[in-house]
Amino acid sequence: MTQLDPKRPITLSEARERIVEQVFEKGLGGAELGRIGLEPEFLVLRVDEGGEPVGRVPLEGQGSVLEALEPLVAAGEVTRAAGPPPVFHLPNGGRITFEPGAQVEHSTCIHENAAAAMEDVEQTAALIERAMARVGGQMVAVGCDVWSDRSLVEQQLRAPRYHAMAAYFDRRSPHGRVMMRHTTSLQVNLDLGSRVVATRRWHLGNLLAPLASASFACSPEDGAVSRRAQAWQGLDPSRTGFPKQLLTDACADPGESYAEFALDADVLLFGGGSSAAQPGRAGFRMADWIQSGHPEHGRPQIADLDYHLSTLFPEVRLRGFFELRSCDGVPARWRGVNAVFWAGLFYDSAACEAALELLEPSRASLSAAWLDAARAGLASPFVRDLAAPIWDLALAGAARLPGPWFRPADLAAADEFIGRFIRPLRSPALELAAALVEGPAQALAWTRR
């Protein structure tokens, strides 16, 4: 696109063109068998000698997450960047960041295959876990904290934008607090491929969202299997879920559909990169800001648009690659299964085409299926008949990728996962809920078996 003056207000046509270029066009090309990045998140719980959870480890202060990580800095195992917010860089290019409730996130570097990505995740998780043990902390991966009193976990990221974000979400619903302070996920990032391939993959990723959410649901609460998914569904419908064009058009272009989605989303905050960040308001869309301006903040520039893109959270987030966001955090033994599921379907063309054919009839009911999957999991009528056939395609596709793209242990874990959860139509959350009935310590032990 034409070079834009960063100090000049952007027009609607320029905004649309820039969004398409930034989120889609710049990532096109490359081999059909792409690369992978993983983003696991963890709660850090304080656990007593009897294995009982007794609250969350705070981000700052004595006995905190940041205090626990300082010896890693001294030993040269990580490098701390200037904050806020706090960021630690790993020698291989990955990084460790934090969510507002002091959840720890590891964003891997880009890997050529899932085998290398999983080795990276396990090594880094072990490094962080050893550090957390110094302050009595234990790392746990489930979709939502089922052990802690939510009223006692404060927002702990101090940058102005996090306070503005919290204020924005609080004006809309209580779901924002749950999402920001109490949830964890496991995101899988995959390459786009060529334009034709990328378009198929984008449609597939969105159509898979309800099944993926149900399959990895691991945050039971009030009869629902994924409180994490329900938090995302309820916090702000203008920036979550699915682009409208996708719901009705099997040929919808990913870049153009995403641009319309972005422009139709409400402005979450003004001055996102500054110390004067202020929350937006419901109903004031990015398109409104561009076309009509704001009495206090004028008209948006390129930086405002780019920041707005970082505040969008659809199930498939376009960032020049696919950020697949539908899955709860899961215990370590099933992390590799997530990679098998997504890459097996995306990177094997036969599996991708077959899955699209099976899923296409569900397009019109996609939003309803997404909502019901968070509640009923694999028992939802929207996904139960699709679960086993789609998972069989995923495993077959993964097996066809050239070795050693996956570790044998992760392929075996996926096969076990299908037998344990998918065929009986029982989301992992049901096992966690049963363990919770036995007691908090028993539920915590379940996450580590």
GISUL-V258230 format. One record per residue. N is the residue number from 1. RES is the residue in one letter. PHI is phi in whole degrees, -180 to 180 (NA if undefined). OMEGA is omega as a letter, one per 30 degrees, with the letter a starting at -180 (NA if undefined). D_FIRST is the distance of its C-alpha to the first C-alpha in Angstrom with 1 decimal. Layout:
# GISUL-V258230
N;RES;PHI;OMEGA;D_FIRST
N;RES;PHI;OMEGA;D_FIRST
This chain:
# GISUL-V258230
1;M;NA;l;0.0
2;T;-63;l;3.8
3;Q;-62;a;6.4
4;L;-102;l;8.5
5;D;-74;a;12.2
6;P;-66;a;13.8
7;K;-97;a;16.9
8;R;-99;l;15.8
9;P;-57;a;16.1
10;I;-91;l;13.1
11;T;-90;a;13.4
12;L;-66;a;13.9
13;S;-67;l;11.1
14;E;-65;l;8.6
15;A;-63;a;10.6
16;R;-62;a;10.7
17;E;-65;a;7.1
18;R;-66;l;7.1
19;I;-60;a;10.5
20;V;-58;a;9.9
21;E;-67;a;7.6
22;Q;-71;a;10.2
23;V;-92;a;13.3
24;F;-129;a;13.0
25;E;-58;a;10.5
26;K;-69;a;11.0
27;G;-98;a;14.7
28;L;-76;l;15.3
29;G;110;l;17.7
30;G;87;a;20.9
31;A;-70;l;24.5
32;E;-65;l;25.7
33;L;-84;a;28.0
34;G;-94;a;25.8
35;R;-105;a;26.7
36;I;-149;l;28.0
37;G;-133;a;28.1
38;L;-122;l;30.7
39;E;-133;l;31.0
40;P;-81;l;34.7
41;E;-119;a;36.0
42;F;-139;l;39.6
43;L;-80;l;42.1
44;V;-119;a;44.5
45;L;-101;l;48.0
46;R;-87;a;51.1
47;V;-125;a;53.9
48;D;-82;a;57.7
49;E;-65;l;60.2
50;G;-88;a;60.9
51;G;83;a;57.3
52;E;-89;l;56.8
53;P;-67;a;53.5
54;V;-129;l;54.2
55;G;116;a;50.8
56;R;-97;l;47.4
57;V;-77;a;46.9
58;P;-72;a;45.1
59;L;-74;a;42.1
60;E;-122;l;43.8
61;G;97;a;47.3
62;Q;-69;a;50.4
63;G;68;a;50.3
64;S;-105;l;46.5
65;V;-60;a;43.6
66;L;-67;l;42.3
67;E;-62;a;45.9
68;A;-65;a;46.2
69;L;-84;a;43.1
70;E;-58;l;44.2
71;P;-60;l;46.5
72;L;-67;l;43.6
73;V;-66;a;41.9
74;A;-62;a;45.2
75;A;-86;a;45.6
76;G;77;a;42.1
77;E;-83;l;41.1
78;V;-142;l;38.2
79;T;-124;l;36.5
80;R;-89;l;36.0
81;A;-85;l;32.9
82;A;-66;a;33.2
83;G;-117;f;33.0
84;P;-81;f;33.1
85;P;-75;a;32.5
86;P;-70;l;34.4
87;V;-139;l;32.6
88;F;-118;l;34.3
89;H;-98;l;32.7
90;L;-94;a;34.4
91;P;-59;a;35.0
92;N;-87;l;33.1
93;G;104;l;29.8
94;G;-76;l;30.6
95;R;-151;l;31.3
96;I;-117;l;33.7
97;T;-130;a;32.7
98;F;-140;l;34.6
99;E;-95;a;34.4
100;P;-61;l;36.1
101;G;-94;a;39.4
102;A;77;l;39.6
103;Q;-63;a;38.4
104;V;-100;l;37.4
105;E;-121;l;34.1
106;H;-109;l;33.6
107;S;-101;a;30.1
108;T;-71;l;30.6
109;C;-71;l;28.5
110;I;-78;a;26.9
111;H;-115;a;29.7
112;E;-76;a;30.0
113;N;-155;a;32.5
114;A;-71;l;34.3
115;A;-60;l;37.4
116;A;-68;l;35.9
117;A;-64;l;34.1
118;M;-68;l;37.4
119;E;-61;l;39.3
120;D;-61;a;36.9
121;V;-60;a;37.2
122;E;-69;l;41.0
123;Q;-66;a;41.5
124;T;-70;l;39.4
125;A;-61;l;41.1
126;A;-65;l;44.5
127;L;-62;a;43.5
128;I;-68;a;42.6
129;E;-64;l;45.6
130;R;-62;l;48.0
131;A;-66;a;46.5
132;M;-65;l;47.0
133;A;-62;l;50.5
134;R;-65;l;51.4
135;V;-114;l;51.0
136;G;76;a;52.5
137;G;-99;l;49.2
138;Q;-128;a;48.4
139;M;-82;a;45.0
140;V;-134;l;44.6
141;A;-121;l;41.9
142;V;-142;a;42.3
143;G;-66;a;40.0
144;C;-152;a;41.7
145;D;-64;a;44.5
146;V;-102;a;47.7
147;W;-112;a;50.0
148;S;-99;l;49.2
149;D;-70;a;50.0
150;R;-65;a;46.6
151;S;-71;a;48.0
152;L;-98;a;48.6
153;V;-100;a;45.1
154;E;-88;l;43.3
155;Q;-72;a;39.6
156;Q;-122;l;39.5
157;L;-89;a;36.0
158;R;-96;a;36.4
159;A;-58;a;32.9
160;P;-53;a;32.3
161;R;-65;l;29.5
162;Y;-72;l;32.0
163;H;-68;l;34.5
164;A;-66;l;32.0
165;M;-63;l;30.9
166;A;-62;l;34.6
167;A;-65;l;35.4
168;Y;-61;a;32.7
169;F;-66;l;33.9
170;D;-62;l;37.5
171;R;-71;a;37.0
172;R;-98;a;36.0
173;S;-173;l;38.4
174;P;-79;a;40.3
175;H;-69;a;38.1
176;G;-62;l;35.6
177;R;-63;l;38.5
178;V;-63;a;39.5
179;M;-60;a;36.0
180;M;-69;a;35.3
181;R;-106;a;38.8
182;H;-130;a;40.4
183;T;-107;l;38.1
184;T;-138;l;36.9
185;S;-138;l;34.8
186;L;-129;a;33.9
187;Q;-95;l;30.2
188;V;-116;a;29.2
189;N;-112;a;25.7
190;L;-131;a;24.8
191;D;-72;l;22.1
192;L;-75;a;19.9
193;G;86;l;20.8
194;S;-68;a;19.4
195;R;-59;a;17.6
196;V;-65;l;21.1
197;V;-64;a;22.9
198;A;-61;l;20.5
199;T;-64;l;20.9
200;R;-62;a;24.6
201;R;-65;l;24.7
202;W;-64;l;22.9
203;H;-63;a;25.4
204;L;-62;a;28.2
205;G;-59;l;27.5
206;N;-69;a;27.6
207;L;-67;l;30.6
208;L;-79;a;32.3
209;A;-54;l;32.0
210;P;-62;a;35.4
211;L;-67;l;37.2
212;A;-62;l;35.6
213;S;-61;a;36.6
214;A;-67;a;40.1
215;S;-66;a;40.6
216;F;-107;a;39.9
217;A;-58;a;41.2
218;C;-149;l;43.1
219;S;-150;a;43.6
220;P;-72;l;46.5
221;E;-166;l;47.4
222;D;51;l;49.4
223;G;86;l;49.5
224;A;-95;a;45.8
225;V;-92;a;44.6
226;S;-136;l;41.3
227;R;-66;l;41.3
228;R;-61;l;38.0
229;A;-62;l;36.4
230;Q;-65;l;38.2
231;A;-63;l;36.9
232;W;-65;a;33.3
233;Q;-66;a;34.1
234;G;-101;a;35.7
235;L;-76;l;33.9
236;D;-171;a;31.0
237;P;-61;a;30.3
238;S;-74;a;27.0
239;R;-128;l;25.3
240;T;-126;l;27.4
241;G;86;a;28.3
242;F;-139;l;26.1
243;P;-58;a;23.3
244;K;-61;a;25.1
245;Q;-62;a;23.6
246;L;-63;a;24.7
247;L;-70;a;28.3
248;T;-125;a;28.7
249;D;-127;a;26.4
250;A;-70;l;27.0
251;C;-109;a;23.9
252;A;-56;l;21.5
253;D;-76;a;18.0
254;P;-59;a;17.6
255;G;-64;a;14.0
256;E;-67;l;14.6
257;S;-64;a;18.0
258;Y;-69;l;17.1
259;A;-62;l;14.7
260;E;-64;l;17.7
261;F;-60;a;20.0
262;A;-66;a;18.2
263;L;-71;a;18.0
264;D;-85;a;21.6
265;A;-77;l;22.9
266;D;-66;l;25.0
267;V;-74;a;24.0
268;L;-73;l;26.2
269;L;-155;l;26.4
270;F;-104;l;25.3
271;G;67;a;24.8
272;G;-58;a;24.4
273;G;-95;a;24.2
274;S;-120;l;27.0
275;S;-79;a;30.7
276;A;-111;a;30.6
277;A;-60;a;29.0
278;Q;-132;a;30.4
279;P;-70;l;30.5
280;G;-82;l;28.8
281;R;-137;a;30.9
282;A;-60;l;31.1
283;G;95;l;29.5
284;F;-100;a;27.0
285;R;-85;l;23.6
286;M;-59;l;20.2
287;A;-61;l;19.5
288;D;-65;a;22.7
289;W;-63;a;21.7
290;I;-65;a;18.4
291;Q;-80;a;20.3
292;S;-114;a;23.7
293;G;74;a;23.5
294;H;-132;a;26.3
295;P;-61;a;29.6
296;E;-105;a;29.7
297;H;-107;l;26.1
298;G;63;l;24.3
299;R;-109;a;20.7
300;P;-76;l;18.3
301;Q;-106;a;15.7
302;I;-56;a;13.0
303;A;-61;l;15.9
304;D;-67;l;17.8
305;L;-65;a;15.3
306;D;-62;l;14.9
307;Y;-67;l;18.7
308;H;-56;l;19.2
309;L;-60;a;17.6
310;S;-76;a;20.3
311;T;-104;l;23.0
312;L;-98;a;22.5
313;F;-135;l;25.1
314;P;-69;a;25.0
315;E;-63;l;27.2
316;V;-118;a;24.3
317;R;-94;l;21.7
318;L;-90;a;18.3
319;R;-140;a;17.1
320;G;85;l;15.5
321;F;-154;l;19.2
322;F;-93;l;21.9
323;E;-103;a;23.9
324;L;-96;a;27.1
325;R;-114;a;28.9
326;S;-83;a;31.8
327;C;-108;l;34.7
328;D;-63;l;37.3
329;G;-61;a;38.3
330;V;-132;l;41.1
331;P;-55;a;43.9
332;A;-55;a;43.4
333;R;-66;a;45.2
334;W;-115;a;42.5
335;R;-61;a;39.3
336;G;-66;l;38.9
337;V;-63;l;39.6
338;N;-59;l;36.3
339;A;-65;l;34.4
340;V;-61;a;36.6
341;F;-59;a;35.8
342;W;-72;a;32.0
343;A;-70;l;31.5
344;G;-61;l;34.3
345;L;-85;a;32.6
346;F;-82;a;29.0
347;Y;-95;l;29.6
348;D;-106;a;32.4
349;S;-65;a;31.2
350;A;-66;l;34.7
351;A;-65;l;34.9
352;C;-61;a;31.5
353;E;-66;a;32.3
354;A;-66;l;35.8
355;A;-66;l;34.8
356;L;-60;a;32.2
357;E;-63;l;35.0
358;L;-69;a;37.4
359;L;-89;a;35.0
360;E;-54;l;33.5
361;P;-63;a;36.5
362;S;-89;a;35.9
363;R;-57;a;32.5
364;A;-65;a;34.0
365;S;-106;a;36.1
366;L;-60;a;33.5
367;S;-65;l;33.5
368;A;-65;l;37.3
369;A;-64;l;37.6
370;W;-61;l;35.5
371;L;-65;a;37.8
372;D;-72;l;40.9
373;A;-64;l;40.0
374;A;-67;a;40.0
375;R;-86;a;43.5
376;A;-101;l;45.3
377;G;64;a;43.4
378;L;-70;l;44.3
379;A;-81;l;47.1
380;S;-61;l;44.6
381;P;-63;a;45.2
382;F;-73;a;41.4
383;V;-123;a;41.2
384;R;-63;a;44.7
385;D;-78;a;44.9
386;L;-91;a;41.5
387;A;-59;a;42.1
388;A;-64;l;44.2
389;P;-61;a;42.5
390;I;-69;l;39.0
391;W;-65;l;40.4
392;D;-62;l;42.3
393;L;-64;a;39.1
394;A;-61;a;37.4
395;L;-68;l;40.4
396;A;-66;l;40.7
397;G;-64;l;37.0
398;A;-62;a;37.3
399;A;-66;a;40.4
400;R;-85;l;38.7
401;L;-67;a;36.0
402;P;-63;a;37.1
403;G;-80;f;39.3
404;P;-94;a;39.5
405;W;-70;l;36.3
406;F;-115;l;38.4
407;R;-74;l;41.6
408;P;-54;a;44.6
409;A;-64;a;45.6
410;D;-76;l;42.4
411;L;-65;l;42.9
412;A;-66;l;46.5
413;A;-64;l;45.5
414;A;-65;l;43.3
415;D;-62;l;46.2
416;E;-65;l;48.4
417;F;-60;l;45.9
418;I;-62;a;46.0
419;G;-70;a;49.8
420;R;-82;a;50.1
421;F;-121;a;47.6
422;I;-71;a;45.8
423;R;-66;l;48.8
424;P;-77;a;51.0
425;L;59;l;48.1
426;R;-126;l;48.6
427;S;-64;l;45.7
428;P;-53;a;46.3
429;A;-57;a;46.6
430;L;-68;l;50.0
431;E;-68;l;51.4
432;L;-64;l;50.2
433;A;-62;l;51.7
434;A;-65;l;55.0
435;A;-66;l;55.0
436;L;-64;l;54.4
437;V;-62;l;57.5
438;E;-71;l;59.4
439;G;145;a;58.1
440;P;-59;a;55.2
441;A;-66;l;56.3
442;Q;-67;l;56.5
443;A;-67;l;53.0
444;L;-65;l;51.7
445;A;-62;l;53.7
446;W;-59;a;52.1
447;T;-68;a;48.7
448;R;-113;l;50.0
449;R;-80;NA;52.1
